[in-house]
Amino acid sequence: MELAAAIPLLLAVTLAMVGVIVVARDHVLALGAAREGAREAALSGDQARAAAAARAAVPAGRRARVTVSSSPPRLVRVEVVLVTRVPPSPAAITVRAAAVAAVEPGPPPAPAQP
């Protein structure tokens, strides 16, 4: 009898843990993409290349909103926003991550050849 009462609670706890893991995974993805974009912006100084680097760091098929902005003392800030859904809920959760880097002095490196 006690086990029948505990099963729904265990199921709810398991689903909550899966939800937390999904959100944490997406936060790590967004943070890695923001860092990659900030690194590219710091080296090249080109906001378009920084946004492309951040988008390339997100797995294929995932939509990401990337914002690159400059600050006065030669800083660049890259923000990546991912929208995720936690099963079995249809609700969307927005995950944001940002990275800031100082723009490196000197000429920018040449673009990599594919």
N, CA, C and O atoms as CSV, one atom per row, in Angstrom:
chain,resi,resn,atom,element,x,y,z
A,1,MET,N,N,0.814,-1.189,0.000
A,1,MET,CA,C,0.000,0.000,0.000
A,1,MET,C,C,0.866,1.265,0.000
A,1,MET,O,O,0.570,2.222,-0.715
A,2,GLU,N,N,1.926,1.265,0.797
A,2,GLU,CA,C,2.777,2.453,0.869
A,2,GLU,C,C,3.518,2.671,-0.456
A,2,GLU,O,O,3.758,3.808,-0.861
A,3,LEU,N,N,3.875,1.573,-1.120
A,3,LEU,CA,C,4.577,1.695,-2.390
A,3,LEU,C,C,3.688,2.331,-3.458
A,3,LEU,O,O,4.166,3.108,-4.284
A,4,ALA,N,N,2.412,2.006,-3.444
A,4,ALA,CA,C,1.484,2.595,-4.409
A,4,ALA,C,C,1.361,4.097,-4.202
A,4,ALA,O,O,1.124,4.825,-5.166
A,5,ALA,N,N,1.511,4.574,-2.994
A,5,ALA,CA,C,1.453,6.013,-2.729
A,5,ALA,C,C,2.766,6.703,-3.104
A,5,ALA,O,O,2.773,7.888,-3.439
A,6,ALA,N,N,3.874,5.964,-3.047
A,6,ALA,CA,C,5.180,6.562,-3.308
A,6,ALA,C,C,5.510,6.630,-4.799
A,6,ALA,O,O,6.302,7.478,-5.211
A,7,ILE,N,N,4.927,5.768,-5.601
A,7,ILE,CA,C,5.267,5.729,-7.035
A,7,ILE,C,C,4.984,7.059,-7.735
A,7,ILE,O,O,5.853,7.521,-8.474
A,8,PRO,N,N,3.827,7.705,-7.555
A,8,PRO,CA,C,3.631,9.010,-8.208
A,8,PRO,C,C,4.640,10.065,-7.752
A,8,PRO,O,O,5.072,10.900,-8.547
A,9,LEU,N,N,5.011,10.028,-6.485
A,9,LEU,CA,C,6.008,10.973,-5.984
A,9,LEU,C,C,7.371,10.715,-6.633
A,9,LEU,O,O,8.063,11.652,-7.031
A,10,LEU,N,N,7.747,9.445,-6.735
A,10,LEU,CA,C,9.018,9.112,-7.379
A,10,LEU,C,C,9.015,9.504,-8.849
A,10,LEU,O,O,10.030,9.972,-9.366
A,11,LEU,N,N,7.894,9.321,-9.524
A,11,LEU,CA,C,7.779,9.723,-10.919
A,11,LEU,C,C,7.917,11.238,-11.064
A,11,LEU,O,O,8.603,11.718,-11.967
A,12,ALA,N,N,7.268,11.989,-10.177
A,12,ALA,CA,C,7.357,13.451,-10.231
A,12,ALA,C,C,8.782,13.930,-9.975
A,12,ALA,O,O,9.260,14.845,-10.646
A,13,VAL,N,N,9.454,13.324,-9.021
A,13,VAL,CA,C,10.842,13.704,-8.721
A,13,VAL,C,C,11.749,13.369,-9.911
A,13,VAL,O,O,12.639,14.148,-10.249
A,14,THR,N,N,11.527,12.228,-10.537
A,14,THR,CA,C,12.332,11.844,-11.703
A,14,THR,C,C,12.133,12.814,-12.860
A,14,THR,O,O,13.101,13.225,-13.500
A,15,LEU,N,N,10.886,13.181,-13.133
A,15,LEU,CA,C,10.624,14.147,-14.207
A,15,LEU,C,C,11.231,15.513,-13.890
A,15,LEU,O,O,11.738,16.184,-14.790
A,16,ALA,N,N,11.187,15.928,-12.641
A,16,ALA,CA,C,11.801,17.209,-12.256
A,16,ALA,C,C,13.314,17.161,-12.456
A,16,ALA,O,O,13.912,18.137,-12.908
A,17,MET,N,N,13.929,16.035,-12.124
A,17,MET,CA,C,15.379,15.901,-12.316
A,17,MET,C,C,15.739,15.950,-13.797
A,17,MET,O,O,16.738,16.566,-14.169
A,18,VAL,N,N,14.942,15.313,-14.642
A,18,VAL,CA,C,15.184,15.363,-16.089
A,18,VAL,C,C,15.069,16.803,-16.589
A,18,VAL,O,O,15.877,17.244,-17.406
A,19,GLY,N,N,14.071,17.531,-16.101
A,19,GLY,CA,C,13.909,18.929,-16.491
A,19,GLY,C,C,15.100,19.780,-16.103
A,19,GLY,O,O,15.560,20.606,-16.891
A,20,VAL,N,N,15.600,19.587,-14.900
A,20,VAL,CA,C,16.766,20.353,-14.443
A,20,VAL,C,C,17.986,20.020,-15.290
A,20,VAL,O,O,18.769,20.908,-15.630
A,21,ILE,N,N,18.152,18.749,-15.631
A,21,ILE,CA,C,19.297,18.349,-16.452
A,21,ILE,C,C,19.206,18.955,-17.849
A,21,ILE,O,O,20.221,19.387,-18.395
A,22,VAL,N,N,18.016,18.995,-18.435
A,22,VAL,CA,C,17.842,19.581,-19.768
A,22,VAL,C,C,18.185,21.071,-19.751
A,22,VAL,O,O,18.878,21.565,-20.640
A,23,VAL,N,N,17.698,21.778,-18.740
A,23,VAL,CA,C,17.976,23.217,-18.646
A,23,VAL,C,C,19.469,23.456,-18.386
A,23,VAL,O,O,20.059,24.366,-18.969
A,24,ALA,N,N,20.079,22.649,-17.517
A,24,ALA,CA,C,21.509,22.810,-17.235
A,24,ALA,C,C,22.346,22.539,-18.484
A,24,ALA,O,O,23.315,23.252,-18.745
A,25,ARG,N,N,21.978,21.509,-19.263
A,25,ARG,CA,C,22.701,21.210,-20.500
A,25,ARG,C,C,22.628,22.389,-21.476
A,25,ARG,O,O,23.630,22.767,-22.082
A,26,ASP,N,N,21.431,22.963,-21.617
A,26,ASP,CA,C,21.283,24.088,-22.534
A,26,ASP,C,C,22.021,25.327,-22.041
A,26,ASP,O,O,22.503,26.124,-22.847
A,27,HIS,N,N,22.113,25.493,-20.728
A,27,HIS,CA,C,22.881,26.633,-20.200
A,27,HIS,C,C,24.365,26.456,-20.519
A,27,HIS,O,O,25.041,27.416,-20.887
A,28,VAL,N,N,24.864,25.250,-20.381
A,28,VAL,CA,C,26.270,24.986,-20.718
A,28,VAL,C,C,26.514,25.219,-22.209
A,28,VAL,O,O,27.538,25.788,-22.587
A,29,LEU,N,N,25.574,24.782,-23.061
A,29,LEU,CA,C,25.698,25.031,-24.502
A,29,LEU,C,C,25.715,26.524,-24.807
A,29,LEU,O,O,26.542,26.989,-25.592
A,30,ALA,N,N,24.808,27.276,-24.189
A,30,ALA,CA,C,24.734,28.715,-24.436
A,30,ALA,C,C,25.996,29.416,-23.939
A,30,ALA,O,O,26.510,30.318,-24.602
A,31,LEU,N,N,26.492,29.006,-22.782
A,31,LEU,CA,C,27.703,29.631,-22.241
A,31,LEU,C,C,28.919,29.329,-23.120
A,31,LEU,O,O,29.744,30.210,-23.362
A,32,GLY,N,N,29.029,28.106,-23.589
A,32,GLY,CA,C,30.138,27.765,-24.492
A,32,GLY,C,C,30.072,28.544,-25.791
A,32,GLY,O,O,31.098,28.993,-26.303
A,33,ALA,N,N,28.867,28.707,-26.329
A,33,ALA,CA,C,28.710,29.473,-27.563
A,33,ALA,C,C,29.047,30.947,-27.338
A,33,ALA,O,O,29.681,31.573,-28.187
A,34,ALA,N,N,28.629,31.500,-26.208
A,34,ALA,CA,C,28.938,32.905,-25.906
A,34,ALA,C,C,30.440,33.100,-25.749
A,34,ALA,O,O,30.990,34.093,-26.225
A,35,ARG,N,N,31.099,32.171,-25.094
A,35,ARG,CA,C,32.555,32.277,-24.933
A,35,ARG,C,C,33.275,32.174,-26.267
A,35,ARG,O,O,34.242,32.893,-26.516
A,36,GLU,N,N,32.799,31.278,-27.122
A,36,GLU,CA,C,33.421,31.135,-28.449
A,36,GLU,C,C,33.252,32.415,-29.265
A,36,GLU,O,O,34.185,32.851,-29.938
A,37,GLY,N,N,32.068,33.011,-29.206
A,37,GLY,CA,C,31.839,34.269,-29.907
A,37,GLY,C,C,32.687,35.401,-29.350
A,37,GLY,O,O,33.232,36.203,-30.108
A,38,ALA,N,N,32.800,35.467,-28.020
A,38,ALA,CA,C,33.623,36.517,-27.404
A,38,ALA,C,C,35.098,36.332,-27.760
A,38,ALA,O,O,35.813,37.310,-27.979
A,39,ARG,N,N,35.544,35.095,-27.815
A,39,ARG,CA,C,36.942,34.826,-28.186
A,39,ARG,C,C,37.214,35.285,-29.625
A,39,ARG,O,O,38.243,35.898,-29.906
A,40,GLU,N,N,36.283,34.981,-30.522
A,40,GLU,CA,C,36.447,35.402,-31.919
A,40,GLU,C,C,36.409,36.918,-32.038
A,40,GLU,O,O,37.187,37.499,-32.794
A,41,ALA,N,N,35.516,37.561,-31.302
A,41,ALA,CA,C,35.430,39.028,-31.348
A,41,ALA,C,C,36.688,39.671,-30.776
A,41,ALA,O,O,37.137,40.708,-31.265
A,42,ALA,N,N,37.255,39.060,-29.746
A,42,ALA,CA,C,38.470,39.612,-29.142
A,42,ALA,C,C,39.645,39.523,-30.105
A,42,ALA,O,O,40.495,40.412,-30.136
A,43,LEU,N,N,39.694,38.452,-30.890
A,43,LEU,CA,C,40.817,38.284,-31.811
A,43,LEU,C,C,40.635,39.054,-33.106
A,43,LEU,O,O,41.581,39.663,-33.604
A,44,SER,N,N,39.421,39.032,-33.658
A,44,SER,CA,C,39.233,39.641,-34.979
A,44,SER,C,C,38.662,41.051,-34.907
A,44,SER,O,O,38.908,41.858,-35.803
A,45,GLY,N,N,37.909,41.359,-33.865
A,45,GLY,CA,C,37.261,42.657,-33.781
A,45,GLY,C,C,36.045,42.776,-34.685
A,45,GLY,O,O,35.455,43.851,-34.789
A,46,ASP,N,N,35.667,41.696,-35.334
A,46,ASP,CA,C,34.557,41.690,-36.289
A,46,ASP,C,C,33.323,41.072,-35.619
A,46,ASP,O,O,33.337,39.904,-35.231
A,47,GLN,N,N,32.263,41.868,-35.491
A,47,GLN,CA,C,31.060,41.392,-34.814
A,47,GLN,C,C,30.350,40.306,-35.618
A,47,GLN,O,O,29.754,39.403,-35.031
A,48,ALA,N,N,30.399,40.375,-36.944
A,48,ALA,CA,C,29.751,39.349,-37.771
A,48,ALA,C,C,30.450,38.001,-37.600
A,48,ALA,O,O,29.792,36.967,-37.494
A,49,ARG,N,N,31.780,38.015,-37.574
A,49,ARG,CA,C,32.522,36.764,-37.350
A,49,ARG,C,C,32.270,36.219,-35.957
A,49,ARG,O,O,32.219,35.005,-35.762
A,50,ALA,N,N,32.110,37.113,-34.983
A,50,ALA,CA,C,31.836,36.676,-33.614
A,50,ALA,C,C,30.470,36.004,-33.524
A,50,ALA,O,O,30.327,34.964,-32.880
A,51,ALA,N,N,29.470,36.595,-34.168
A,51,ALA,CA,C,28.134,36.002,-34.160
A,51,ALA,C,C,28.142,34.657,-34.882
A,51,ALA,O,O,27.487,33.713,-34.440
A,52,ALA,N,N,28.872,34.565,-35.983
A,52,ALA,CA,C,28.946,33.303,-36.717
A,52,ALA,C,C,29.648,32.223,-35.888
A,52,ALA,O,O,29.245,31.061,-35.912
A,53,ALA,N,N,30.685,32.604,-35.161
A,53,ALA,CA,C,31.394,31.638,-34.314
A,53,ALA,C,C,30.492,31.149,-33.185
A,53,ALA,O,O,30.505,29.967,-32.842
A,54,ALA,N,N,29.715,32.053,-32.614
A,54,ALA,CA,C,28.795,31.650,-31.543
A,54,ALA,C,C,27.723,30.715,-32.081
A,54,ALA,O,O,27.386,29.723,-31.436
A,55,ARG,N,N,27.182,31.024,-33.259
A,55,ARG,CA,C,26.156,30.142,-33.852
A,55,ARG,C,C,26.743,28.784,-34.230
A,55,ARG,O,O,26.059,27.765,-34.129
A,56,ALA,N,N,27.992,28.762,-34.659
A,56,ALA,CA,C,28.632,27.492,-35.027
A,56,ALA,C,C,28.869,26.603,-33.806
A,56,ALA,O,O,28.967,25.383,-33.938
A,57,ALA,N,N,28.961,27.205,-32.628
A,57,ALA,CA,C,29.194,26.434,-31.407
A,57,ALA,C,C,27.916,25.797,-30.871
A,57,ALA,O,O,27.974,24.946,-29.983
A,58,VAL,N,N,26.773,26.196,-31.396
A,58,VAL,CA,C,25.495,25.598,-30.996
A,58,VAL,C,C,25.255,24.389,-31.890
A,58,VAL,O,O,25.508,24.460,-33.093
A,59,PRO,N,N,24.770,23.271,-31.328
A,59,PRO,CA,C,24.544,22.078,-32.159
A,59,PRO,C,C,23.617,22.356,-33.340
A,59,PRO,O,O,22.731,23.207,-33.264
A,60,ALA,N,N,23.836,21.633,-34.418
A,60,ALA,CA,C,23.020,21.796,-35.623
A,60,ALA,C,C,21.557,21.527,-35.306
A,60,ALA,O,O,21.217,20.605,-34.563
A,61,GLY,N,N,20.709,22.351,-35.884
A,61,GLY,CA,C,19.280,22.198,-35.667
A,61,GLY,C,C,18.729,23.010,-34.509
A,61,GLY,O,O,17.513,23.138,-34.368
A,62,ARG,N,N,19.604,23.561,-33.679
A,62,ARG,CA,C,19.154,24.382,-32.551
A,62,ARG,C,C,19.147,25.836,-32.982
A,62,ARG,O,O,20.111,26.320,-33.574
A,63,ARG,N,N,18.069,26.528,-32.686
A,63,ARG,CA,C,17.981,27.955,-32.999
A,63,ARG,C,C,18.528,28.737,-31.812
A,63,ARG,O,O,18.201,28.459,-30.658
A,64,ALA,N,N,19.351,29.701,-32.116
A,64,ALA,CA,C,19.947,30.542,-31.079
A,64,ALA,C,C,19.878,31.994,-31.524
A,64,ALA,O,O,20.063,32.305,-32.701
A,65,ARG,N,N,19.611,32.874,-30.572
A,65,ARG,CA,C,19.667,34.310,-30.837
A,65,ARG,C,C,20.991,34.810,-30.262
A,65,ARG,O,O,21.261,34.644,-29.073
A,66,VAL,N,N,21.805,35.417,-31.107
A,66,VAL,CA,C,23.135,35.890,-30.707
A,66,VAL,C,C,23.172,37.399,-30.838
A,66,VAL,O,O,22.804,37.952,-31.874
A,67,THR,N,N,23.617,38.060,-29.783
A,67,THR,CA,C,23.761,39.508,-29.781
A,67,THR,C,C,25.208,39.847,-29.446
A,67,THR,O,O,25.744,39.387,-28.438
A,68,VAL,N,N,25.835,40.653,-30.296
A,68,VAL,CA,C,27.212,41.087,-30.063
A,68,VAL,C,C,27.195,42.604,-29.908
A,68,VAL,O,O,26.663,43.316,-30.760
A,69,SER,N,N,27.777,43.091,-28.822
A,69,SER,CA,C,27.814,44.536,-28.592
A,69,SER,C,C,29.197,44.931,-28.080
A,69,SER,O,O,29.886,44.147,-27.427
A,70,SER,N,N,29.582,46.162,-28.394
A,70,SER,CA,C,30.875,46.696,-27.953
A,70,SER,C,C,30.668,47.664,-26.815
A,70,SER,O,O,29.665,48.374,-26.745
A,71,SER,N,N,31.648,47.675,-25.920
A,71,SER,CA,C,31.649,48.624,-24.811
A,71,SER,C,C,32.805,49.587,-25.019
A,71,SER,O,O,33.755,49.264,-25.731
A,72,PRO,N,N,32.741,50.775,-24.404
A,72,PRO,CA,C,33.761,51.805,-24.668
A,72,PRO,C,C,35.214,51.399,-24.497
A,72,PRO,O,O,36.006,51.653,-25.405
A,73,PRO,N,N,35.616,50.782,-23.391
A,73,PRO,CA,C,37.069,50.550,-23.270
A,73,PRO,C,C,37.539,49.264,-23.962
A,73,PRO,O,O,38.219,48.439,-23.351
A,74,ARG,N,N,37.175,49.099,-25.231
A,74,ARG,CA,C,37.619,47.966,-26.042
A,74,ARG,C,C,37.192,46.622,-25.478
A,74,ARG,O,O,37.973,45.671,-25.458
A,75,LEU,N,N,35.953,46.550,-25.023
A,75,LEU,CA,C,35.372,45.288,-24.578
A,75,LEU,C,C,34.275,44.877,-25.539
A,75,LEU,O,O,33.625,45.725,-26.150
A,76,VAL,N,N,34.071,43.598,-25.668
A,76,VAL,CA,C,32.986,43.084,-26.486
A,76,VAL,C,C,32.188,42.102,-25.632
A,76,VAL,O,O,32.750,41.322,-24.863
A,77,ARG,N,N,30.862,42.160,-25.784
A,77,ARG,CA,C,29.959,41.288,-25.017
A,77,ARG,C,C,29.126,40.489,-26.000
A,77,ARG,O,O,28.521,41.046,-26.915
A,78,VAL,N,N,29.100,39.177,-25.804
A,78,VAL,CA,C,28.314,38.278,-26.654
A,78,VAL,C,C,27.281,37.590,-25.767
A,78,VAL,O,O,27.615,36.986,-24.748
A,79,GLU,N,N,26.023,37.696,-26.178
A,79,GLU,CA,C,24.943,37.033,-25.438
A,79,GLU,C,C,24.270,36.025,-26.357
A,79,GLU,O,O,23.962,36.328,-27.510
A,80,VAL,N,N,24.048,34.826,-25.836
A,80,VAL,CA,C,23.387,33.753,-26.576
A,80,VAL,C,C,22.122,33.367,-25.824
A,80,VAL,O,O,22.150,33.141,-24.614
A,81,VAL,N,N,21.012,33.295,-26.555
A,81,VAL,CA,C,19.725,32.931,-25.966
A,81,VAL,C,C,19.221,31.676,-26.679
A,81,VAL,O,O,19.094,31.647,-27.903
A,82,LEU,N,N,18.938,30.649,-25.891
A,82,LEU,CA,C,18.361,29.410,-26.405
A,82,LEU,C,C,16.986,29.218,-25.784
A,82,LEU,O,O,16.781,29.525,-24.609
A,83,VAL,N,N,16.054,28.715,-26.563
A,83,VAL,CA,C,14.731,28.376,-26.043
A,83,VAL,C,C,14.636,26.867,-26.022
A,83,VAL,O,O,14.872,26.208,-27.034
A,84,THR,N,N,14.290,26.320,-24.868
A,84,THR,CA,C,14.216,24.874,-24.716
A,84,THR,C,C,12.861,24.462,-24.169
A,84,THR,O,O,12.161,25.258,-23.542
A,85,ARG,N,N,12.511,23.249,-24.404
A,85,ARG,CA,C,11.278,22.677,-23.869
A,85,ARG,C,C,11.662,21.501,-22.977
A,85,ARG,O,O,12.496,20.671,-23.339
A,86,VAL,N,N,11.039,21.449,-21.811
A,86,VAL,CA,C,11.319,20.386,-20.856
A,86,VAL,C,C,10.210,19.342,-20.961
A,86,VAL,O,O,9.045,19.652,-20.716
A,87,PRO,N,N,10.564,18.107,-21.324
A,87,PRO,CA,C,9.518,17.093,-21.431
A,87,PRO,C,C,8.945,16.767,-20.051
A,87,PRO,O,O,9.704,16.808,-19.083
A,88,PRO,N,N,7.718,16.462,-19.903
A,88,PRO,CA,C,6.647,16.369,-20.883
A,88,PRO,C,C,5.886,17.681,-21.030
A,88,PRO,O,O,4.854,17.717,-21.700
A,89,SER,N,N,6.364,18.744,-20.427
A,89,SER,CA,C,5.664,20.028,-20.456
A,89,SER,C,C,5.834,20.710,-21.814
A,89,SER,O,O,6.922,20.661,-22.389
A,90,PRO,N,N,4.788,21.339,-22.334
A,90,PRO,CA,C,4.919,22.079,-23.598
A,90,PRO,C,C,5.457,23.496,-23.387
A,90,PRO,O,O,5.693,24.214,-24.359
A,91,ALA,N,N,5.653,23.904,-22.139
A,91,ALA,CA,C,6.122,25.261,-21.844
A,91,ALA,C,C,7.573,25.447,-22.291
A,91,ALA,O,O,8.395,24.539,-22.172
A,92,ALA,N,N,7.867,26.629,-22.802
A,92,ALA,CA,C,9.225,26.950,-23.245
A,92,ALA,C,C,9.981,27.661,-22.130
A,92,ALA,O,O,9.416,28.479,-21.405
A,93,ILE,N,N,11.243,27.345,-22.006
A,93,ILE,CA,C,12.118,27.982,-21.023
A,93,ILE,C,C,13.241,28.661,-21.791
A,93,ILE,O,O,13.864,28.054,-22.663
A,94,THR,N,N,13.496,29.922,-21.464
A,94,THR,CA,C,14.554,30.683,-22.116
A,94,THR,C,C,15.824,30.605,-21.280
A,94,THR,O,O,15.815,30.893,-20.083
A,95,VAL,N,N,16.907,30.216,-21.922
A,95,VAL,CA,C,18.207,30.110,-21.264
A,95,VAL,C,C,19.116,31.160,-21.884
A,95,VAL,O,O,19.267,31.215,-23.104
A,96,ARG,N,N,19.723,31.996,-21.039
A,96,ARG,CA,C,20.617,33.062,-21.508
A,96,ARG,C,C,22.009,32.874,-20.911
A,96,ARG,O,O,22.166,32.434,-19.772
A,97,ALA,N,N,23.004,33.217,-21.710
A,97,ALA,CA,C,24.380,33.219,-21.231
A,97,ALA,C,C,25.128,34.322,-21.960
A,97,ALA,O,O,24.859,34.604,-23.128
A,98,ALA,N,N,26.066,34.938,-21.262
A,98,ALA,CA,C,26.840,36.024,-21.857
A,98,ALA,C,C,28.312,35.863,-21.498
A,98,ALA,O,O,28.659,35.290,-20.465
A,99,ALA,N,N,29.158,36.377,-22.364
A,99,ALA,CA,C,30.599,36.380,-22.132
A,99,ALA,C,C,31.149,37.729,-22.585
A,99,ALA,O,O,30.686,38.304,-23.570
A,100,VAL,N,N,32.139,38.221,-21.853
A,100,VAL,CA,C,32.777,39.506,-22.158
A,100,VAL,C,C,34.265,39.256,-22.352
A,100,VAL,O,O,34.878,38.497,-21.601
A,101,ALA,N,N,34.840,39.893,-23.359
A,101,ALA,CA,C,36.275,39.751,-23.623
A,101,ALA,C,C,36.845,41.096,-24.052
A,101,ALA,O,O,36.145,41.932,-24.623
A,102,ALA,N,N,38.122,41.288,-23.768
A,102,ALA,CA,C,38.828,42.488,-24.202
A,102,ALA,C,C,39.327,42.276,-25.625
A,102,ALA,O,O,39.846,41.209,-25.951
A,103,VAL,N,N,39.171,43.289,-26.470
A,103,VAL,CA,C,39.631,43.208,-27.853
A,103,VAL,C,C,41.152,43.261,-27.858
A,103,VAL,O,O,41.757,44.158,-27.272
A,104,GLU,N,N,41.754,42.295,-28.523
A,104,GLU,CA,C,43.210,42.205,-28.578
A,104,GLU,C,C,43.775,43.311,-29.467
A,104,GLU,O,O,43.204,43.615,-30.514
A,105,PRO,N,N,44.885,43.913,-29.058
A,105,PRO,CA,C,45.502,44.941,-29.910
A,105,PRO,C,C,46.199,44.299,-31.105
A,105,PRO,O,O,46.554,43.120,-31.072
A,106,GLY,N,N,46.387,45.074,-32.137
A,106,GLY,CA,C,47.100,44.590,-33.311
A,106,GLY,C,C,46.150,44.243,-34.441
A,106,GLY,O,O,44.929,44.327,-34.301
A,107,PRO,N,N,46.732,43.852,-35.558
A,107,PRO,CA,C,45.883,43.517,-36.706
A,107,PRO,C,C,45.143,42.207,-36.468
A,107,PRO,O,O,45.658,41.310,-35.802
A,108,PRO,N,N,43.933,42.099,-37.014
A,108,PRO,CA,C,43.186,40.859,-36.840
A,108,PRO,C,C,43.801,39.737,-37.666
A,108,PRO,O,O,44.409,39.988,-38.706
A,109,PRO,N,N,43.642,38.495,-37.200
A,109,PRO,CA,C,44.194,37.376,-37.970
A,109,PRO,C,C,43.389,37.151,-39.247
A,109,PRO,O,O,42.227,37.546,-39.342
A,110,ALA,N,N,44.013,36.521,-40.209
A,110,ALA,CA,C,43.320,36.205,-41.477
A,110,ALA,C,C,42.276,35.127,-41.210
A,110,ALA,O,O,42.482,34.254,-40.367
A,111,PRO,N,N,41.156,35.186,-41.928
A,111,PRO,CA,C,40.130,34.156,-41.756
A,111,PRO,C,C,40.685,32.773,-42.106
A,111,PRO,O,O,41.529,32.630,-42.991
A,112,ALA,N,N,40.192,31.763,-41.391
A,112,ALA,CA,C,40.623,30.392,-41.645
A,112,ALA,C,C,40.107,29.918,-42.999
A,112,ALA,O,O,38.979,30.227,-43.383
A,113,GLN,N,N,40.920,29.181,-43.705
A,113,GLN,CA,C,40.530,28.643,-44.999
A,113,GLN,C,C,39.921,27.254,-44.786
A,113,GLN,O,O,40.507,26.436,-44.078
A,114,PRO,N,N,38.761,26.971,-45.382
A,114,PRO,CA,C,38.134,25.650,-45.187
A,114,PRO,C,C,38.840,24.548,-45.896
A,114,PRO,O,O,38.419,23.393,-45.816
